[in-house]
Amino acid sequence: MKSLLDRAPDRAPDRVPDRAGRLPDALMVTLALVLSAALVWLVSEDSVLIGVFVAAMAMLAVLAWMISNRRPPAAAPEFAQPDWSVTVATIDRPDMAIAVTDRAGRLTCANSSYEDWFGAASAPPRLPVEDISLDRLADATRIAWRDGSAQVEVTGENGRRWRVEVRRCGRGDDFLAWRLVPVDAVDFVAELVGHLDGKLGRGLAKAGIAAALVDPDGAIRAASSGFALRATGDALADMTGQDFVSLLGQEEGERIGWVRDGGRGGPLVLYHVPVADPDAAMEPDPDTTPSLMLVVEAAQGIGASGGGTAAAPHLEALLSQLPLGLAMADRDGRLLFANPAFMRAAGREGQEPPTYPIDLVVKEDKRALSEAIRRFAQGPAAAGDLAIRLAALPDDPVSLSLAGVRGLGEAAVLLGLTDSYEEARLKRQVAQATKMQAVGQLAGGVAHDFNNVLTAILGTCDLMLMRHTPGDSDYDDIQQIRANSNRAASLTRQLLAFSRQQTLRPEVLQLPDVVADVSQMLRRLIGEKIQLVVSHDRDLGPVRADPTQLEQVIVNLAVNGRDAMQSRGDGSGRLTLATRKVTTTDVRAMRSEIIPAGEYTALIVEDTGGGIPPENLGKIFEPFFTTKEQGKGTGLGLSTVYGIVKQSGGFIFAESEPGKGTRFVVYLPVHHVAPGSVVEPAAAKVEPPPSQWAGGGAILLVEDEDPVRVVAERALTRQGYQVTCARDGEEGLELVREGGRYDLVVSDVVMPTLDGPAMAREIRRIAPGLPVLFMSGYAEEQLRKEIGIANAWFMPKPFSVQQLSEKVGDVLAHTVGGVKNRK
């Protein structure tokens, strides 16, 4: 077919007349001039006129000759209109298609190969190829116009592939030159024949693998030297054309062996690999596709050079992909194979398996494991379990499964180990959470009972102080008892904080404001040698917490860091307080199973002390746990922090490395205001006004603890109240049922048989408007949720005589001047 360039119009250069053509023209002009002069003479017979006429005509002739012989300037070559015959001869190649397009995408020229493969009507990038290839061509066009060149590979509708190169060209880079080279399919069979005859075949033979390329009819096309040696005994034997199946025979059962061995050789394993293009769109045809046959002895692993025992290669490949921890050992206790799951379960993820499996266990268990492996390898095929302790995880015993393996050459033992790291970690977390919950319940119960004792002690001290003046000899002793009782009361409040049973008064606040309020006090607490660094993030979300309790959290963590820095060196260091914004994305990136996704404001307290040993890191939040010297700490500081943070709905984590300090991070959830609601500013801290109640009243006092009841009765009686006492809830309810009229019921919460809330509900049925004042060591918010009784007040234990009298007066003053609810 003639190319498009052959159809371009011929543009031959203009012809230039030569000297031979110019001479006749000059004679004719001269003859015409003579005839004209003769004609003028005949007409005028004037010699002057004849002279003027001849001179004028001569001048005209000379001027015409000069104009006709003037040469135009040499023109610059016009590339837009080249000699297309030369271009056609240049680009006409049978092995590639070449085309040129302009900026409008029109086909300017193309060679004959392009017309044969794509047709003259198709211009790049609009070629008859697959849709995805059209997108690639469009991208290549844009890249070429931008960067100057591009390269891409496309597939035609007929499945043929081309490598396309496009480049900008022309004087103004206004054209694209396309080169489309066909990508010929690789002849895998021919290449494989050459490899089997070369180094690949010798390498397979050295690894114990006999390889042969077999046609669909069973004839051997090529074989490695190892195959020839095993099949015939001669590594240089020509195996071409021999029947592959005739070289192998079926022995006992399903076993396959070499015919040459006569049944004396070991069993063989055959691997069948079709030799086809893996990237081909169509499945290989089994009737025409040859196969690569790999013959391996079942008792020899791939890569073994003979001698010894290894795991069967197919079994090794299978076990390596299983999520179960599996390994294999020989009768001498050597580890033949261990999959990644087994090493991960043994606590050595990413490491190479050791020579012996006993290297994975502690010293005390090495002998037991060695004897078990020898027993299962030498005896009949059996299975069992053995409890061992891994060297990487000596604290948690694990169960190792052992099973005797037969049929893989020499006897071996299959070892099974379950990856229990995640399970053990979850168990530790659950155990820690359960322990903390149990300790919290115990601490809350102890604090509640201890508060009853402290209430009696403090009340008795107050009553005694009323009878003594500062000058008496017993006054100082009573004050000392009272001071120690208050100190004990502060310890019980810390226990209640840990058990999340203290009374909180939460407010919506900004965490940096709390840090600023406590910073000045911290500078005095930590001393001059420790540098205090404070930093805050922007746009922190508000949190809802008790500001007083948050200050206690910051102070406790700061004091803990100060003590850690003072215990090493010269006592200098740096204490860092920081607040950070934590988004939902940040929480998800942490991949924590404890913190739910959401927005948080984080408080970070970091010191440069000696750090916390790993064995103590999981115990630091437990009450009474301390590493300080006796008399320098109660072990309740961090447990109080833990309780306050958890009761505020937050989370606290400790990160420490010995010698590099400790970092505490407190996460408090951001408080989101409901749409349409108005956030009221936190109320100012003002002292409550003194009680305005000055009159008496009838009070029903219900308390099961005799010392507390006696102190409360004497305190209220001294204030002019008429007090009726009851030892439990049933007795108090009976007094009301019998017609007793009271202005206020003062009752304990936890009592045997009938507790305070149950008694109050029954009393409200008889006297609906009767106010109730509960005395308890538990948190007020928790009691309000559990009790659900309106017109009820709460007073925490322990309390002094003055606090009890003021609280009773406040309650009576708030009940509309002490209106009596008597029948």
VOGU-3710 file (C-alpha; in Angstrom, 3 decimals, decimal comma):
1> mkslldrapd> 0,000/0,000/0,000  1,274/3,430/-0,866  1,953/5,604/2,175  0,265/8,885/2,935  3,460/10,676/2,149  3,361/9,379/-1,434  0,013/11,139/-1,870  1,480/14,557/-1,029  1,712/16,989/-4,057  5,062/17,271/-5,808
11> rapdrvpdra> 6,689/20,640/-5,326  9,664/20,669/-7,808  11,776/23,841/-7,955  11,142/26,416/-10,828  13,224/26,041/-13,988  15,961/28,662/-14,688  16,677/29,472/-18,424  20,200/28,895/-19,583  22,468/31,055/-21,842  21,533/29,132/-25,003
21> grlpdalmvt> 17,966/30,162/-24,604  18,808/33,822/-24,022  20,680/34,449/-27,454  17,704/34,081/-29,908  15,658/36,409/-27,702  18,324/39,146/-27,977  18,517/38,867/-31,816  14,774/39,161/-32,117  14,737/42,325/-29,970  17,537/43,888/-32,081
31> lalvlsaalv> 15,759/43,040/-35,325  12,524/44,541/-34,034  14,355/47,771/-33,071  15,907/48,106/-36,599  12,552/47,570/-38,330  10,904/50,159/-36,049  13,581/52,755/-36,853  13,224/52,103/-40,609  9,476/52,545/-40,386  9,858/55,913/-38,584
41> wlvsedsvli> 12,369/57,100/-41,304  9,977/56,220/-44,100  7,230/58,183/-42,445  9,108/61,294/-41,229  12,490/61,365/-43,120  13,797/63,303/-40,052  17,283/62,187/-38,906  16,976/63,892/-35,484  13,719/62,143/-34,724  15,282/58,861/-35,802
51> gvfvaamaml> 18,163/59,365/-33,361  15,908/60,199/-30,437  13,694/57,180/-31,156  16,648/54,769/-31,401  18,224/56,112/-28,190  14,953/55,817/-26,262  14,286/52,301/-27,438  17,882/51,290/-26,627  17,492/52,573/-23,081  14,229/50,670/-22,678
61> avlawmisnr> 15,869/47,526/-23,973  18,791/47,848/-21,540  16,373/48,444/-18,623  14,257/45,431/-19,614  17,387/43,300/-19,845  18,518/44,331/-16,363  15,126/43,594/-14,819  14,872/40,217/-16,477  18,353/39,187/-15,330  18,020/40,310/-11,646
71> rppaaapefa> 18,450/37,284/-9,274  16,081/37,018/-6,255  17,668/36,469/-2,742  18,206/32,899/-1,639  15,061/31,685/0,195  15,271/29,926/3,609  14,370/26,257/3,563  10,621/25,742/4,068  10,229/22,816/6,513  6,446/22,983/6,368
81> qpdwsvtvat> 6,686/21,839/2,734  9,638/19,403/2,601  10,497/16,981/-0,089  8,076/14,211/1,013  9,756/11,586/-1,103  12,890/11,881/1,019  10,795/11,760/4,248  8,959/8,641/3,060  12,216/6,893/2,309  13,514/7,856/5,761
91> idrpdmaiav> 10,636/6,685/8,003  9,399/3,712/6,032  10,388/0,892/8,434  8,743/-2,532/8,612  9,422/-3,100/12,354  7,644/-0,028/13,739  4,819/2,364/12,940  5,744/6,060/12,681  3,297/8,955/12,505  3,284/12,744/12,939
101> tdragrltca> 0,332/14,760/14,282  -0,154/18,509/14,613  -1,569/20,489/17,531  -5,115/19,835/16,325  -4,504/16,086/16,518  -4,636/15,633/12,756  -2,485/13,031/11,111  0,162/14,867/9,093  2,074/11,869/7,798  2,623/8,206/8,558
111> nssyedwfga> 4,611/5,315/7,159  3,228/2,178/5,529  3,541/0,085/8,737  1,231/2,525/10,513  -1,366/2,197/7,727  -1,134/-1,592/7,800  -1,554/-1,869/11,597  -3,950/0,982/12,435  -5,347/2,344/9,158  -5,099/5,799/7,631
121> asapprlpve> -8,316/6,990/9,326  -6,961/6,640/12,888  -4,738/9,360/14,310  -2,951/9,033/17,669  -4,077/8,969/20,391  -7,381/7,736/18,906  -6,267/4,227/17,952  -8,143/0,889/17,837  -6,988/-0,238/21,298  -8,597/-1,154/24,625
131> disldrlada> -10,344/1,508/26,711  -7,656/1,563/29,350  -5,036/1,918/26,626  -6,920/4,908/25,199  -6,638/6,577/28,596  -2,907/5,826/28,657  -2,463/7,331/25,179  -4,370/10,466/26,211  -2,176/10,844/29,284  0,959/10,339/27,194
141> triawrdgsa> -0,210/13,067/24,765  -0,652/15,570/27,589  2,715/14,674/29,097  4,473/14,985/25,722  3,030/18,456/25,028  4,050/19,483/28,559  7,411/17,761/29,110  8,525/17,065/25,541  8,305/13,266/25,536  6,390/10,331/27,020
151> qvevtgengr> 6,351/6,539/26,838  3,543/4,058/27,467  2,546/0,487/26,658  -0,882/-0,278/25,139  -2,886/-3,312/24,111  -4,914/-3,444/20,940  -8,411/-4,852/20,509  -6,881/-8,005/19,053  -4,675/-8,515/22,125  -1,485/-7,340/20,486
161> rwrvevrrcg> 0,722/-5,013/22,525  2,805/-2,002/21,494  5,316/0,182/23,220  4,498/3,793/22,275  7,037/6,630/22,336  5,863/10,176/21,592  8,074/13,282/21,287  7,531/16,932/20,390  9,231/18,070/17,181  9,236/20,747/14,494
171> rgddflawrl> 10,698/24,261/14,340  8,133/25,533/16,832  7,591/22,224/18,614  4,135/22,179/17,022  4,121/18,509/16,020  4,193/15,157/17,825  6,206/12,270/16,425  4,820/8,844/17,349  6,821/5,599/17,350  4,837/2,393/17,966
181> vpvdavdfva> 6,978/-0,731/18,408  5,267/-4,122/18,782  6,057/-6,036/21,976  6,615/-9,607/20,939  5,542/-12,372/23,374  8,354/-14,062/25,260  9,061/-17,606/24,207  9,146/-19,125/27,680  9,642/-22,620/26,388  12,723/-21,764/24,345
191> elvghldgkl> 14,240/-19,801/27,209  13,525/-22,585/29,684  15,194/-25,192/27,471  18,353/-23,107/27,462  18,233/-22,604/31,231  17,758/-26,302/31,975  20,837/-27,074/29,901  22,800/-24,360/31,727  23,360/-23,027/35,242  19,733/-23,286/36,311
201> grglakagia> 19,720/-27,035/35,737  22,993/-27,497/37,612  21,702/-25,356/40,494  18,514/-27,409/40,772  20,538/-30,620/40,759  22,722/-29,316/43,562  19,560/-28,555/45,584  18,293/-32,115/45,056  15,675/-31,206/42,439  15,430/-33,077/39,138
211> aalvdpdgai> 13,756/-30,934/36,472  12,440/-31,802/33,008  10,404/-29,929/30,394  7,669/-32,288/29,158  5,376/-31,803/26,161  1,631/-32,532/26,444  2,170/-35,940/24,807  4,592/-36,941/27,603  7,796/-36,597/25,577  10,727/-34,886/27,246
221> raassgfalr> 11,817/-31,769/25,400  14,711/-30,896/27,729  16,021/-32,107/31,093  18,562/-30,954/33,659  21,748/-32,867/34,363  20,323/-33,871/37,753  17,263/-35,417/36,085  19,443/-37,379/33,670  21,639/-38,633/36,500  18,723/-39,843/38,629
231> atgdaladmt> 16,826/-41,337/35,704  19,692/-43,058/33,848  22,783/-42,792/36,029  24,535/-40,598/33,450  24,396/-36,818/33,929  25,349/-36,267/30,248  22,665/-38,556/28,812  20,406/-37,043/26,142  16,823/-37,217/27,453  15,170/-35,502/24,470
241> gqdfvsllgq> 12,184/-37,427/23,111  12,040/-40,037/25,907  8,755/-40,843/27,639  8,665/-39,100/31,004  6,211/-41,540/32,592  8,336/-44,557/31,643  11,140/-43,286/33,865  8,928/-43,356/36,981  7,096/-46,240/38,550  4,493/-46,770/41,273
251> eegerigwvr> 5,832/-48,703/44,216  4,111/-49,850/47,413  0,823/-48,081/47,991  0,725/-44,652/46,383  4,495/-44,114/46,440  6,290/-43,052/43,266  9,957/-43,878/42,636  12,558/-44,059/39,911  12,315/-47,159/37,742  16,107/-47,336/37,738
261> dggrggplvl> 16,151/-47,808/41,555  13,927/-50,868/41,344  11,899/-49,934/44,409  14,966/-49,421/46,607  14,892/-45,618/46,502  12,899/-43,216/48,603  9,467/-41,862/47,674  9,283/-38,973/45,259  7,169/-35,847/45,118  6,184/-34,409/41,730
271> yhvpvadpda> 5,493/-30,694/41,111  3,692/-29,753/37,901  4,187/-26,182/36,601  2,559/-25,183/33,260  4,969/-23,128/31,129  2,766/-20,229/30,020  2,721/-16,461/30,152  1,321/-15,568/33,585  0,127/-12,185/32,283  -1,841/-13,652/29,391
281> amepdpdttp> -5,540/-12,855/29,393  -6,545/-16,411/28,408  -5,926/-19,623/30,307  -3,181/-21,829/28,813  -4,345/-24,648/26,586  -3,369/-27,976/28,248  -3,251/-29,667/24,843  -0,478/-27,398/23,599  1,219/-26,056/26,722  4,320/-27,962/27,918
291> slmlvveaaq> 4,938/-28,508/31,634  7,949/-28,165/33,898  8,117/-31,283/36,076  10,094/-31,047/39,320  10,979/-34,338/40,976  12,042/-34,135/44,641  12,712/-36,858/47,135  10,090/-36,705/49,871  12,663/-36,960/52,678  14,913/-34,210/51,318
301> gigasgggta> 14,187/-30,520/51,619  14,729/-27,994/48,895  18,169/-26,563/49,250  19,623/-29,589/51,046  22,848/-30,873/49,647  22,391/-34,372/50,896  22,847/-35,836/54,305  20,882/-34,989/57,393  17,153/-34,661/57,644  15,030/-31,689/56,667
311> aaphlealls> 11,364/-30,970/56,513  9,670/-32,039/53,310  9,669/-29,015/51,006  5,956/-29,122/50,240  5,177/-29,518/53,928  7,511/-26,672/54,812  5,839/-24,391/52,283  2,424/-25,296/53,662  3,321/-24,805/57,326  4,962/-21,449/56,696
321> qlplglamad> 1,625/-19,972/55,602  -0,475/-21,274/58,493  -1,397/-18,934/61,369  -0,695/-21,769/63,831  2,710/-21,959/65,456  4,280/-25,157/64,026  7,840/-26,459/63,960  9,592/-29,752/63,255  12,507/-31,369/65,072  14,473/-34,539/64,328
331> rdgrllfanp> 15,158/-37,394/66,735  18,370/-35,731/67,911  16,493/-32,621/69,025  17,612/-30,348/66,188  15,075/-27,863/64,886  14,472/-28,548/61,191  11,867/-25,914/60,519  9,796/-23,282/62,378  7,169/-21,091/60,751  6,826/-17,365/61,607
341> afmraagreg> 3,795/-18,018/63,827  5,842/-20,428/65,972  8,636/-17,883/66,452  6,096/-15,167/67,241  4,437/-17,399/69,835  7,867/-18,128/71,318  8,472/-14,404/71,786  11,122/-14,159/69,057  9,233/-12,603/66,176  11,436/-11,736/63,204
351> qepptypidl> 14,390/-13,816/64,459  15,955/-16,878/62,898  14,950/-20,214/64,478  17,578/-21,558/66,911  19,469/-24,789/66,343  17,622/-26,630/69,112  14,060/-26,025/70,366  15,294/-26,296/73,970  16,989/-22,914/73,397  13,502/-21,349/73,479
361> vvkedkrals> 12,640/-22,412/77,040  13,989/-21,548/80,482  16,857/-23,531/81,965  14,631/-25,577/84,271  12,499/-26,888/81,363  15,274/-27,772/78,902  15,725/-31,352/80,073  12,008/-32,151/80,101  11,570/-30,824/76,543  14,622/-32,706/75,250
371> eairrfaqgp> 13,416/-36,009/76,698  9,911/-35,453/75,326  11,219/-34,850/71,782  13,381/-37,983/71,940  10,466/-40,054/73,257  8,009/-38,946/70,556  10,626/-39,379/67,799  11,677/-42,930/68,724  8,382/-44,415/69,842  5,202/-45,096/67,892
381> aaagdlairl> 3,295/-42,221/66,306  1,570/-40,431/69,172  0,697/-36,948/70,387  0,733/-35,149/73,722  1,184/-31,831/75,516  3,948/-30,466/77,708  3,804/-27,395/79,971  6,876/-25,207/79,470  8,021/-21,689/80,253  9,484/-19,721/77,381
391> aalpddpvsl> 12,728/-17,851/77,903  11,197/-14,718/76,380  8,054/-14,954/78,587  9,132/-16,782/81,746  6,196/-15,633/83,896  3,413/-17,348/81,944  3,587/-21,134/81,386  2,381/-22,283/77,958  1,321/-25,614/76,529  3,543/-27,162/73,829
401> slagvrglge> 1,974/-29,868/71,651  4,189/-32,705/70,391  3,335/-35,315/67,766  5,456/-38,066/66,204  5,626/-37,755/62,412  6,235/-40,721/60,126  6,462/-41,023/56,319  8,832/-38,110/55,766  12,023/-40,094/55,696  13,585/-40,261/59,140
411> aavllgltds> 11,341/-39,953/62,170  10,567/-36,398/63,253  8,486/-34,567/65,852  5,946/-31,867/65,037  5,824/-29,106/67,657  2,795/-26,870/68,098  2,751/-23,620/70,053  -0,215/-21,269/70,183  0,479/-17,554/69,979  -0,945/-16,564/73,345
421> yeearlkrqv> 0,674/-13,143/73,595  -2,517/-11,234/72,773  -4,565/-13,540/74,974  -2,111/-13,148/77,850  -2,131/-9,388/77,437  -5,927/-9,276/77,563  -5,919/-11,553/80,593  -3,491/-9,243/82,348  -5,647/-6,242/81,523  -8,789/-7,961/82,778
431> aqatkmqavg> -6,975/-9,146/85,902  -5,629/-5,656/86,528  -9,058/-4,077/86,026  -10,683/-6,685/88,273  -8,030/-6,170/90,932  -8,424/-2,406/90,800  -12,199/-2,733/91,066  -11,929/-5,136/94,004  -9,381/-2,943/95,744  -11,613/0,064/95,116
441> qlaggvahdf> -14,622/-1,643/96,663  -12,501/-2,725/99,615  -11,048/0,753/100,037  -14,492/2,322/99,857  -15,866/-0,064/102,468  -12,909/0,457/104,778  -13,130/4,230/104,360  -16,856/4,199/105,112  -16,451/2,177/108,307  -13,393/4,160/109,340
451> nnvltailgt> -15,307/7,401/108,835  -17,818/6,272/111,448  -14,985/5,804/113,934  -13,451/9,164/113,018  -16,833/10,864/113,332  -17,139/9,599/116,882  -13,553/10,618/117,728  -13,877/14,096/116,250  -17,274/14,636/117,845  -16,003/13,548/121,246
461> cdlmlmrhtp> -13,011/15,870/120,919  -15,306/18,757/120,047  -17,509/18,070/123,061  -14,470/17,854/125,314  -13,055/21,093/123,955  -16,290/22,831/124,897  -15,491/22,063/128,532  -11,837/23,079/128,367  -10,166/26,350/127,643  -6,768/26,851/125,990
471> gdsdyddiqq> -5,148/27,196/129,374  -6,214/23,798/130,692  -3,717/20,964/130,940  -5,883/18,623/128,803  -6,620/21,150/126,065  -3,421/20,516/124,101  -3,842/16,739/124,296  -7,386/16,958/122,979  -6,248/19,201/120,132  -3,520/16,675/119,270
481> iransnraas> -6,111/13,882/119,130  -8,321/16,027/116,947  -5,441/16,907/114,578  -4,495/13,254/114,137  -8,138/12,402/113,518  -8,320/15,030/110,782  -5,179/13,566/109,241  -6,792/10,132/109,252  -9,906/11,672/107,721  -7,820/13,019/104,820
491> ltrqllafsr> -6,502/9,498/104,201  -10,022/8,133/104,059  -10,946/10,854/101,569  -8,084/9,664/99,373  -9,354/6,109/99,601  -12,805/7,314/98,610  -11,251/9,207/95,704  -9,524/6,017/94,494  -12,754/4,011/94,830  -14,631/6,816/92,994
501> qqtlrpevlq> -17,005/7,334/95,898  -16,138/10,904/96,817  -18,402/13,891/96,267  -17,550/15,897/93,139  -18,932/19,258/92,093  -18,168/19,308/88,356  -18,058/22,494/86,303  -17,460/23,210/82,626  -13,976/24,691/82,516  -10,811/25,103/80,487
511> lpdvvadvsq> -7,902/22,940/81,573  -5,238/25,677/81,027  -7,083/27,876/83,543  -6,740/25,189/86,222  -3,043/24,759/85,392  -2,523/28,539/85,652  -4,230/28,672/89,068  -1,982/25,992/90,520  1,306/26,950/88,790  2,415/29,477/91,438
521> mlrrligeki> 1,921/26,970/94,228  3,797/24,331/92,237  6,839/26,574/91,871  7,094/26,743/95,663  6,491/23,004/96,044  9,116/21,753/93,593  11,889/24,129/94,741  14,397/26,298/92,931  16,549/23,539/91,422  13,711/22,137/89,321
531> qlvvshdrdl> 12,622/24,069/86,250  8,872/24,286/85,625  7,878/24,441/81,949  4,234/25,095/81,021  2,817/24,974/77,485  -0,674/24,838/76,006  -2,219/23,991/72,667  -4,694/26,285/70,963  -8,406/25,648/70,506  -8,691/23,220/73,411
541> gpvradptql> -12,147/21,860/74,066  -13,774/22,476/77,480  -14,014/19,658/80,019  -16,492/18,986/82,792  -14,769/18,249/86,083  -14,357/19,418/89,656  -11,699/22,172/89,548  -10,600/21,482/93,124  -10,090/17,801/92,390  -8,244/18,615/89,140
551> eqvivnlavn> -5,884/20,833/91,115  -5,252/17,886/93,429  -4,459/15,705/90,396  -1,900/18,219/89,103  -0,324/18,722/92,543  -0,043/14,982/93,228  1,559/14,286/89,849  3,931/17,248/90,242  4,970/16,202/93,750  5,518/12,652/92,492
561> grdamqsrgd> 7,806/13,987/89,754  9,616/16,258/92,209  10,364/13,340/94,540  11,648/11,280/91,598  14,054/14,050/90,548  15,218/14,817/94,078  16,068/11,167/94,675  18,805/11,228/92,047  21,913/13,366/91,662  21,763/16,944/92,882
571> gsgrltlatr> 17,962/17,053/92,791  17,769/19,257/89,685  15,638/18,574/86,657  12,738/19,775/84,574  9,022/19,349/85,249  6,799/19,874/82,206  3,084/20,657/82,349  1,338/20,697/78,985  -2,182/20,573/77,610  -2,803/19,061/74,205
581> kvtttdvram> -5,713/18,779/71,810  -6,540/15,174/70,922  -8,867/14,627/67,960  -10,856/11,547/67,037  -8,293/10,766/64,334  -5,507/10,885/66,913  -7,383/8,422/69,132  -7,920/5,999/66,248  -4,228/6,246/65,372  -3,367/5,215/68,948
591> rseiipagey> -5,186/1,890/68,352  -6,043/1,746/72,033  -8,576/-0,773/73,263  -9,228/1,339/76,357  -9,963/4,846/75,088  -13,110/5,093/72,933  -12,930/7,247/69,823  -13,775/10,879/70,501  -12,320/14,305/71,247  -10,213/14,786/74,361
601> talivedtgg> -8,161/17,425/76,122  -4,957/15,883/77,435  -2,954/16,944/80,480  0,704/15,876/80,320  2,977/15,897/83,379  6,539/14,845/82,581  9,652/14,755/84,744  13,318/13,957/84,172  13,692/11,671/87,183  15,021/8,160/87,404
611> gippenlgki> 11,918/6,546/85,925  9,808/3,638/87,128  11,063/0,040/86,877  8,950/-2,086/84,486  7,954/-4,488/87,258  6,433/-1,585/89,249  4,777/0,286/86,393  1,569/-1,758/86,579  1,203/-1,233/90,347  1,706/2,497/90,764
621> fepffttkeq> -2,024/3,305/90,884  -2,770/0,758/93,592  -3,443/2,217/97,059  -0,638/1,941/99,631  1,883/0,919/96,949  4,995/3,071/97,239  8,712/2,752/96,576  9,609/5,633/98,879  11,283/5,190/102,217  9,146/4,532/105,258
631> gkgtglglst> 7,532/7,680/106,560  7,976/9,608/103,275  4,849/8,483/101,496  1,493/6,816/102,094  1,092/5,303/98,635  -2,222/7,102/98,118  -1,118/9,993/95,914  -1,333/8,254/92,525  -4,299/6,134/93,591  -6,159/9,366/94,409
641> vygivkqsgg> -5,264/10,720/90,975  -6,521/7,524/89,363  -9,858/7,717/91,199  -10,451/11,386/90,412  -9,655/10,930/86,710  -11,863/7,849/86,370  -14,740/9,472/88,297  -14,467/12,459/85,936  -14,903/10,131/82,943  -11,271/10,309/81,857
651> fifaesepgk> -8,284/8,018/81,408  -4,734/8,131/82,742  -1,624/6,366/81,422  1,945/6,233/82,658  4,951/5,907/80,351  8,375/5,448/81,879  11,827/4,238/81,008  14,459/3,733/83,713  16,941/6,573/83,642  14,853/8,748/81,302
661> gtrfvvylpv> 11,999/9,995/83,489  8,265/9,401/83,630  5,383/10,801/81,626  1,776/10,830/82,843  -0,971/11,572/80,314  -4,518/12,340/81,495  -7,270/12,261/78,837  -10,467/14,150/79,745  -13,390/14,012/77,271  -14,358/17,298/75,648
671> hhvapgsvve> -17,703/18,557/76,950  -20,076/19,241/74,052  -23,004/21,581/74,681  -26,380/20,503/73,340  -27,699/22,718/70,487  -29,731/25,644/71,816  -28,474/25,391/75,367  -26,500/28,121/77,092  -23,342/27,369/79,005  -23,338/29,176/82,312
681> paaakveppp> -19,967/30,296/83,623  -18,568/28,484/86,597  -19,886/29,878/89,817  -17,485/31,840/91,927  -16,138/30,123/94,999  -17,859/31,879/97,871  -18,349/30,773/101,407  -21,918/29,616/102,173  -23,901/32,042/104,318  -24,253/31,109/107,978
691> sqwagggail> -27,401/29,354/109,015  -30,276/31,701/109,742  -32,158/29,067/111,722  -32,256/30,020/115,409  -35,264/28,114/116,700  -35,508/24,564/117,999  -37,228/21,622/116,464  -37,957/17,936/116,756  -35,360/15,709/115,108  -35,445/11,966/114,510
701> lvededpvrv> -31,840/10,667/114,635  -31,346/7,210/113,073  -27,806/5,739/113,355  -26,677/2,153/113,915  -23,198/3,090/115,189  -23,525/3,801/118,920  -20,536/6,204/119,217  -21,747/8,284/116,256  -25,339/8,326/117,525  -24,254/9,420/121,009
711> vaeraltrqg> -22,067/12,245/119,702  -24,729/13,475/117,254  -27,421/13,356/119,932  -25,349/15,378/122,405  -24,366/17,904/119,733  -27,933/18,514/118,593  -29,299/18,585/122,132  -26,782/21,294/123,048  -28,176/23,355/120,178  -31,709/23,219/121,642
721> yqvtcardge> -33,208/20,493/119,418  -35,518/17,778/120,700  -33,749/14,623/119,601  -35,350/11,180/119,360  -32,867/8,394/118,636  -33,334/5,104/116,782  -30,755/2,327/116,409  -31,795/1,247/112,871  -34,216/1,948/110,078  -36,986/-0,283/111,356
731> eglelvregg> -37,021/1,433/114,760  -37,083/4,867/113,137  -39,984/3,908/110,872  -41,890/2,501/113,836  -41,526/5,809/115,724  -43,105/7,688/112,836  -45,887/5,128/112,465  -46,691/5,503/116,170  -47,511/9,165/115,587  -44,203/10,852/116,181
741> rydlvvsdvv> -44,040/14,353/114,723  -40,676/15,596/113,535  -39,255/18,557/111,630  -36,277/16,659/110,254  -35,002/13,117/109,927  -31,191/12,721/110,283  -30,253/9,220/109,160  -27,273/7,105/108,189  -27,416/5,518/104,722  -25,997/2,041/105,292
751> mptldgpama> -27,725/0,209/108,114  -28,622/-3,446/108,717  -32,082/-4,815/107,858  -33,620/-1,541/106,650  -31,239/1,089/105,286  -31,753/4,836/105,361  -33,194/5,353/101,842  -35,737/2,520/102,261  -36,791/3,941/105,619  -37,138/7,442/104,111
761> reirriapgl> -39,427/6,146/101,355  -41,701/4,508/103,867  -41,728/7,639/106,046  -42,642/9,788/103,022  -45,816/7,747/102,628  -46,826/8,844/106,107  -45,389/12,388/106,038  -44,811/13,353/102,378  -43,128/16,689/103,049  -40,765/15,606/105,815
771> pvlfmsgyae> -37,144/16,583/104,941  -34,359/14,019/105,329  -30,655/14,632/106,012  -28,481/11,626/105,123  -25,092/11,085/106,766  -22,685/9,007/104,679  -19,093/8,521/103,695  -20,046/7,777/100,073  -20,251/10,207/97,169  -23,242/12,515/97,131
781> eqlrkeigia> -23,802/12,168/93,368  -23,717/8,383/93,574  -26,209/8,376/96,447  -28,572/10,745/94,674  -28,675/8,470/91,619  -29,241/5,351/93,716  -31,732/6,846/96,178  -33,812/9,082/93,941  -35,579/10,852/96,839  -36,638/14,492/96,497
791> nawfmpkpfs> -36,213/17,043/99,297  -33,193/15,160/100,671  -29,856/16,555/101,864  -26,471/14,948/102,361  -23,618/15,460/104,823  -20,302/13,609/104,323  -18,552/11,785/107,138  -16,526/12,448/109,154  -17,951/15,716/110,472  -17,455/17,855/113,561
801> vqqlsekvgd> -20,079/18,928/116,063  -20,143/22,409/114,577  -20,561/21,098/111,021  -23,483/18,905/112,084  -25,215/21,773/113,902  -24,747/24,150/110,945  -25,979/21,574/108,412  -29,140/20,830/110,441  -29,789/24,565/110,771  -29,343/25,053/107,006
811> vlahtvggvk> -31,794/22,265/106,189  -34,426/23,619/108,568  -33,892/27,155/107,241  -34,478/25,927/103,661  -37,748/24,218/104,553  -39,685/27,520/104,611  -38,787/28,598/108,124  -39,060/25,129/109,561  -42,683/24,492/108,818  -43,715/21,411/110,803
821> nrk> -45,026/18,462/108,833  -47,072/17,030/111,640  -50,385/15,396/111,395
//
